[in-house]
Amino acid sequence: MTVSIAEAFSSIEDPRINRKKLHSLTDILVLTICAMLSGADGYEAIEEFW
């Protein structure tokens, strides 16, 4: 059985306030992991990856 990255993180509870959510937590985590795997080494590099 294979599980996608998004499925693996979908069960994590999002502690943010609902009205402040522009993006889902799962999307943020998946994009951050992809950025880091591509060589991003800090917040600015992760932001540039998006």
trRosetta pair geometry for C-beta under 8 A, 3 or more apart (Angstrom, degrees):
i j d omega theta_ij theta_ji phi_ij phi_ji
3 7 4.9 -126 -171 88 87 123
3 8 5.2 105 131 -63 120 89
4 7 4.6 96 54 6 81 102
4 8 6.9 -142 94 -8 44 87
5 8 5.6 -56 -151 33 32 114
5 9 6.6 11 159 -3 66 109
5 29 7.8 -159 156 116 104 98
5 30 5.2 123 114 -116 122 94
5 33 6.4 -148 -164 71 146 154
6 9 6.3 -69 -148 46 28 97
6 10 6.3 48 152 -51 65 101
6 26 5.3 68 -150 171 78 120
6 27 7.9 19 -119 -77 106 49
6 30 5.5 -8 -78 -71 79 141
7 10 5.5 -37 -144 3 33 122
8 11 8.0 -70 170 19 30 97
9 12 5.3 -32 -170 6 69 120
9 25 7.4 -140 152 120 113 90
9 26 5.0 149 101 -124 109 78
9 29 4.8 -168 -158 87 164 151
9 30 6.9 -151 34 -53 145 83
10 26 5.4 15 -89 -94 63 138
12 25 6.4 -121 93 122 110 135
12 26 7.7 151 47 -78 105 74
12 29 7.5 89 45 -41 150 159
14 21 7.2 45 153 -100 145 133
14 24 7.7 -104 -77 -164 150 62
14 25 4.2 -163 -98 -27 109 140
16 20 5.6 -119 171 81 108 110
16 21 5.5 125 105 -74 130 91
16 25 7.4 173 11 -70 118 108
17 20 4.5 68 71 11 95 113
17 21 7.5 -157 88 -29 49 83
18 21 6.0 -48 -157 7 37 116
21 24 7.3 43 179 -92 120 39
23 27 5.0 -108 172 80 104 128
23 28 5.6 120 108 -55 120 94
24 27 4.6 95 62 4 86 103
24 28 7.1 -154 95 -5 47 85
25 28 5.6 -55 -150 37 36 113
25 29 6.2 33 155 -18 68 107
26 29 5.9 -57 -147 38 29 109
26 30 6.2 26 158 -17 65 109
27 30 5.9 -57 -144 39 28 108
27 31 6.1 23 161 -13 65 111
28 31 6.1 -60 -145 41 25 106
28 32 6.1 26 156 -21 63 111
29 32 5.7 -57 -145 37 28 112
29 33 6.4 28 157 -18 64 106
30 33 5.9 -55 -149 36 29 110
30 34 6.4 28 154 -17 64 107
31 34 5.6 -54 -146 39 33 112
31 35 6.2 35 154 -22 65 106
31 46 7.8 104 129 -174 90 94
31 49 7.2 157 172 110 91 113
31 50 6.0 46 171 -96 138 92
32 35 5.7 -53 -147 35 30 112
32 36 6.4 28 155 -17 64 106
32 46 5.7 9 -126 -150 73 133
33 36 5.8 -56 -147 38 31 109
33 37 6.3 29 155 -17 65 107
34 37 5.8 -56 -146 39 30 111
34 38 6.3 24 154 -15 64 111
34 49 7.2 169 103 160 89 137
35 38 5.7 -65 -151 41 30 109
35 40 3.9 -3 154 10 93 148
35 45 6.8 146 169 125 114 83
35 46 4.4 104 121 -127 158 70
35 49 3.6 162 -116 59 107 168
35 50 7.4 -34 -73 -46 133 69
36 39 7.8 166 -173 27 28 9
36 40 5.3 -77 -84 63 41 93
36 41 7.8 99 -130 -83 71 40
36 46 7.2 -4 -55 -93 74 103
38 49 6.3 135 67 -123 137 128
39 45 7.5 -104 113 175 69 138
40 45 3.6 167 -147 124 80 110
40 46 4.7 109 162 -71 149 60
40 48 7.5 175 -112 57 111 93
40 49 5.3 -64 -64 -35 138 134
41 45 5.5 57 36 25 55 158
42 45 5.1 94 53 12 69 103
42 46 7.1 -130 101 -5 35 90
43 46 5.7 -56 -148 37 31 110
43 47 6.3 32 154 -20 66 106
44 47 5.6 -53 -148 35 32 113
44 48 6.4 33 153 -19 65 104
45 48 5.6 -51 -148 36 33 112
45 49 6.6 42 150 -27 63 101
46 49 5.5 -49 -154 26 34 117
46 50 7.1 38 150 -24 63 97
47 50 5.9 -49 -159 24 36 111
